Amino acid sequence: MPELPEVETVKRGLAPVMEGAVIEKAVINRPNLRFPFPANFVSRLEGQKILSVGRRAKYLVLDLHGGEVLVMHLGMSGSFRIEMAEGISAPGIFHHPRSDAQKHDHVIIGVNGVHGRADIIYNDPRRFGYMDLVERSGMEEHKHFAAVGIEPTGNALDGAAISRLFAGKSAPLKAALLDQRLIAGLGNIYVCEALWQAGLSPRRKATSITRKDGKATARTDLLAQSIRGIIARAIEAGGSSLRDHKQTDGTMGYFQHTFNVYDQEGKPCKAEGCNSVIKRIVQSGRSTFFCPTCQR
């Protein structure tokens, strides 16, 4: 699955050509992705002006002027490419060649905006992604978002917030960080990285770093700072872009080259003065990479 930085990178790539544009056409080349498309999907999109392109957790959200929001999830292999209409180009807009696997081009959204006409093409070989239309007024209560936690990219995630969220939770710290009901959008890669940077063991109980009164501790403050810093650097670098995921210009991200612990099993710990090696364990069916010496 893509992690938050990958989705944010895609959002930033789509925004210049989609925001303020009118959807002139919508084409679906199959009746479903992971789930069936909503009723009258094409007619509900065509003619709509896109007010904004945003992100909530790992969802892309297009706010439409008619009062609905187009919600899109990339699944395991979903990606977008932008093709400018023939003979039209615009500075700063990515112009992508059509994928060799055209049979996986499942959705085409043709827009006309300040940069001219463009086709936004959703390609998904595994078809694990999905799209939905929801009312803007009830978006936060919708099934996609009702149980989604706070965003890890803003000031809402601080030491006090983590202390409140994790208070009384006996689950391992890594499991608590991956719980989308608590913090939205964090995935395996960046949780491993954040815990290493904060010097916290993924196996310790989540409640062990909190205070009963819900106030911040030195550990929760450091963990919040580590999460926000790692996410920010990953977004700046274009995400990890593992396997199928690419930026909207087709290039791979660079953050995967700076991993400190993720997928580094058996390699020396990069912490200054540490002579240990990175170990791998399995927690809830997922690989966890950590330093048994630095992370306590």
VENFENNOR-V86861 format. One record per backbone hydrogen bond with DSSP energy under -1.0 kcal/mol. NH is the residue of the N-H (numbers start at 1). CO is the residue of the C=O. E is the energy in kcal/mol with one decimal. If there is no record, write none. Layout:
# VENFENNOR-V86861
nh=(NH & NH)
co=(CO & CO)
e=(E & E)
This chain:
# VENFENNOR-V86861
nh=(4 & 7 & 8 & 9 & 10 & 11 & 12 & 13 & 14 & 15 & 18 & 19 & 20 & 21 & 22 & 23 & 24 & 25 & 27 & 29 & 33 & 34 & 37 & 41 & 44 & 46 & 47 & 48 & 50 & 51 & 52 & 54 & 56 & 59 & 60 & 61 & 62 & 63 & 64 & 65 & 67 & 69 & 70 & 71 & 72 & 73 & 78 & 79 & 81 & 83 & 85 & 88 & 93 & 96 & 102 & 104 & 105 & 106 & 106 & 107 & 108 & 109 & 110 & 111 & 112 & 113 & 116 & 118 & 119 & 120 & 121 & 122 & 123 & 124 & 130 & 132 & 134 & 136 & 139 & 142 & 145 & 146 & 148 & 149 & 150 & 157 & 158 & 162 & 163 & 164 & 165 & 166 & 169 & 173 & 174 & 176 & 177 & 178 & 182 & 183 & 184 & 191 & 192 & 193 & 194 & 195 & 196 & 197 & 198 & 200 & 206 & 207 & 208 & 209 & 210 & 214 & 221 & 222 & 223 & 224 & 225 & 226 & 227 & 228 & 229 & 230 & 231 & 232 & 233 & 234 & 235 & 236 & 237 & 239 & 245 & 247 & 250 & 254 & 255 & 257 & 258 & 264 & 266 & 267 & 269 & 274 & 278 & 279 & 281 & 283 & 286 & 288 & 290 & 295 & 296)
co=(185 & 3 & 4 & 5 & 6 & 7 & 8 & 9 & 10 & 11 & 14 & 15 & 50 & 18 & 112 & 48 & 110 & 110 & 108 & 106 & 35 & 129 & 31 & 38 & 40 & 42 & 23 & 45 & 21 & 63 & 63 & 61 & 59 & 56 & 72 & 54 & 70 & 52 & 68 & 49 & 64 & 134 & 62 & 132 & 60 & 130 & 74 & 123 & 121 & 119 & 117 & 85 & 90 & 82 & 100 & 101 & 102 & 104 & 122 & 122 & 27 & 120 & 25 & 118 & 22 & 116 & 113 & 111 & 83 & 109 & 81 & 107 & 79 & 104 & 73 & 71 & 69 & 67 & 136 & 139 & 142 & 142 & 145 & 180 & 182 & 154 & 156 & 158 & 159 & 160 & 161 & 162 & 166 & 204 & 202 & 172 & 173 & 174 & 179 & 179 & 150 & 187 & 188 & 189 & 190 & 191 & 192 & 193 & 194 & 195 & 171 & 169 & 205 & 206 & 207 & 211 & 217 & 218 & 219 & 220 & 221 & 222 & 223 & 224 & 225 & 226 & 227 & 228 & 229 & 230 & 231 & 232 & 233 & 234 & 242 & 251 & 247 & 237 & 239 & 254 & 255 & 261 & 278 & 264 & 276 & 271 & 267 & 290 & 288 & 286 & 283 & 281 & 279 & 291 & 199)
e=(-1.5 & -1.9 & -2.8 & -2.2 & -2.2 & -2.6 & -2.3 & -1.6 & -2.1 & -2.3 & -1.7 & -2.5 & -3.3 & -2.0 & -2.3 & -3.1 & -2.2 & -1.6 & -2.8 & -2.8 & -2.5 & -2.4 & -1.7 & -1.2 & -2.1 & -2.5 & -3.6 & -2.1 & -3.1 & -3.0 & -1.0 & -3.3 & -2.1 & -2.5 & -2.9 & -2.3 & -2.6 & -2.0 & -2.5 & -2.2 & -1.8 & -2.9 & -2.8 & -3.1 & -2.8 & -2.7 & -2.1 & -2.0 & -1.6 & -2.8 & -2.4 & -2.4 & -2.0 & -2.7 & -1.3 & -2.0 & -2.0 & -1.3 & -1.7 & -1.4 & -2.6 & -2.6 & -2.3 & -3.0 & -1.9 & -2.0 & -2.0 & -2.3 & -3.3 & -2.8 & -2.7 & -3.1 & -2.8 & -2.0 & -1.7 & -2.3 & -2.1 & -3.0 & -1.4 & -1.3 & -1.5 & -2.7 & -1.8 & -3.0 & -1.8 & -1.3 & -1.1 & -2.2 & -2.2 & -2.2 & -2.7 & -2.5 & -2.1 & -2.7 & -1.7 & -2.1 & -2.0 & -1.6 & -2.0 & -1.9 & -3.0 & -1.9 & -2.0 & -1.9 & -2.5 & -2.5 & -1.8 & -2.3 & -2.2 & -2.4 & -2.7 & -2.3 & -1.2 & -1.4 & -1.7 & -1.8 & -2.6 & -2.1 & -2.5 & -2.4 & -2.3 & -2.4 & -2.6 & -2.5 & -2.4 & -2.5 & -2.5 & -2.2 & -2.2 & -2.4 & -2.5 & -2.2 & -1.9 & -4.2 & -1.9 & -2.3 & -2.2 & -1.5 & -1.2 & -1.8 & -2.0 & -2.2 & -3.2 & -2.4 & -2.6 & -2.0 & -2.8 & -3.0 & -2.4 & -2.9 & -2.0 & -3.3 & -2.1 & -2.0 & -2.0)
